[in-house]
Amino acid sequence: MNQAQEGYGEIFLVCQDDVIATVHVDEREAGWSVHVFEVQQPERKVVHFSRGFAVAGLLEKARRLGTEAALEQIAVVLDREAGVGGSVLRVVAREIPTSGKNYEAYVEAIDAEGQVSDHLLVTVAGRDRQTLLEAVDLGRTGLKRVVGVSPEGKILT
C-alpha cells in the first residue's frame, strides 16, 4: 500500500529481545506523524515516554522510521547501543479493504534492511470482525507463538 486515504492511521508493536515498543503512525496534511510512546520489558514493567516526529513521503517510510525509533528506544531501555540485538518482530493490524473498519492481525519478521521477510496471520476461531485496537492486542498474543526467526528470515512457531 503506497498511498493511504485521508486520516489513515496505524498502531504497531516492535519486538526485540522480549522488549515491546508501541508506535502510532497517523496521516497528516504534510505527511505522517510518528510517535513511539511506551516500551514494555519482559518482566511486564512499562516505561512511558513520548518521542514524536514528522515524516514526509510515503507510509512505508513512516513505518520504517517508526520501527527504527522503536529499536533505538529499546536499546536505551536495555542500556546498549542501537543496532545490537536479536531478530526484529513487528505486530501490525491491517484493514481488510472490502469489509470497512475490520482488521486482521499479523506478526512480521523484519530483516536488516527494514523489509518484511516473513509474516504470520494471527486469527481467533469464530471471530470475524475486530477493531484496530483488538487486532493489535490479538497480534501481541500472536508474539507468544513465535519461538524465533530462522537465518533466512522465516518466522518459527
C-alpha positions in Angstrom: 0.0 0.0 0.0 1.8 3.1 -1.2 -0.9 5.7 -0.7 -3.4 5.9 2.2 -6.8 7.5 2.4 -7.1 10.9 4.3 -6.8 10.5 8.0 -5.3 7.0 7.8 -3.5 5.7 10.9 -1.8 2.6 12.2 -0.7 1.3 15.6 2.0 -1.3 15.6 4.4 -3.0 18.0 8.1 -3.6 17.5 9.6 -6.5 19.5 13.3 -7.3 20.0 14.8 -9.4 22.8 11.4 -9.7 24.5 11.0 -5.9 24.8 8.0 -4.4 23.0 7.6 -0.8 21.9 4.3 0.7 20.7 4.3 3.0 17.7 1.5 5.2 16.2 1.7 6.4 12.6 -1.0 8.9 11.6 -1.6 10.7 8.3 -1.3 14.5 8.5 -1.7 17.2 5.9 2.0 17.4 5.2 3.0 13.8 5.6 3.0 11.5 8.6 3.1 11.9 12.4 5.1 9.1 14.1 5.1 8.5 17.9 6.8 5.9 19.9 5.2 6.1 23.3 5.9 3.1 25.5 8.2 0.2 26.0 7.2 -3.0 27.8 10.0 -5.1 29.3 10.0 -8.8 29.8 9.0 -8.5 33.5 6.0 -6.5 32.2 7.4 -3.2 33.5 6.2 -0.5 31.2 8.3 2.7 30.5 6.0 5.5 29.3 7.5 8.3 27.3 6.7 10.2 24.1 9.0 10.5 21.1 7.3 12.1 18.2 8.5 13.3 14.8 7.1 14.2 11.4 7.9 12.2 8.2 7.4 13.5 4.7 6.8 10.9 1.9 5.1 7.5 1.8 3.6 5.4 4.5 6.4 2.8 4.1 9.0 5.4 5.1 7.0 6.4 8.2 6.7 2.7 9.2 10.5 2.2 8.7 11.4 5.3 10.6 8.9 4.4 13.4 10.5 0.9 13.6 14.0 2.4 13.8 12.9 4.8 16.5 11.3 2.0 18.5 14.5 -0.1 18.2 16.6 2.9 19.4 14.3 3.2 22.5 14.5 -0.5 23.1 18.3 -0.1 23.1 18.1 2.7 25.7 15.9 0.6 27.9 18.3 -2.3 27.7 21.3 0.0 28.1 23.1 -0.9 24.9 23.8 0.6 21.5 21.2 0.6 18.8 21.6 -2.0 16.1 22.6 -4.7 18.6 20.3 -7.5 19.4 18.2 -10.3 18.1 15.6 -10.6 15.4 13.0 -7.8 15.0 9.3 -8.7 15.0 6.6 -6.2 14.3 2.9 -6.6 15.1 0.6 -4.8 12.7 -3.2 -4.6 12.1 -4.2 -4.2 8.5 -7.6 -3.1 7.5 -9.4 -5.5 5.2 -10.3 -3.3 2.2 -13.7 -4.8 1.5 -15.0 -5.0 5.0 -15.0 -1.4 6.3 -13.2 -0.9 9.6 -12.4 -4.5 10.1 -8.8 -5.5 10.8 -6.5 -8.5 10.6 -3.5 -9.1 12.9 -0.1 -10.0 11.6 3.3 -10.7 13.2 6.1 -9.7 10.7 9.8 -10.6 10.7 11.9 -7.5 9.7 15.2 -8.0 8.1 18.4 -5.9 8.4 17.2 -3.6 5.6 13.9 -3.0 7.3 11.9 -5.1 4.9 9.4 -7.8 5.9 11.0 -11.2 5.4 8.0 -13.2 6.6 4.6 -12.8 8.2 2.2 -14.8 10.3 -1.6 -14.1 10.2 -3.0 -14.3 13.8 -6.6 -15.4 14.0 -9.2 -16.5 16.6 -11.7 -19.2 15.6 -15.2 -17.8 15.4 -14.2 -14.1 15.3 -14.9 -12.4 12.0 -14.7 -8.7 12.9 -12.3 -6.7 15.1 -11.3 -3.1 15.6 -7.8 -1.7 15.1 -7.0 -2.0 18.9 -8.5 -5.5 19.1 -6.3 -6.6 16.2 -3.2 -5.1 17.8 -4.0 -6.9 21.0 -4.5 -10.1 19.1 -1.2 -9.6 17.4 0.5 -9.1 20.8 -0.8 -12.6 21.8 0.5 -13.9 18.5 4.0 -13.0 19.5 3.8 -15.7 22.1 3.5 -18.3 19.3 6.8 -17.2 17.8 9.9 -19.1 19.1 12.4 -17.3 16.8 13.4 -16.3 13.3 15.5 -18.5 11.1 18.7 -17.2 9.4 16.7 -16.9 6.2 14.2 -14.6 7.9 11.3 -17.1 8.4 9.2 -16.9 11.5 9.5 -20.1 13.6 6.4 -21.2 15.6 
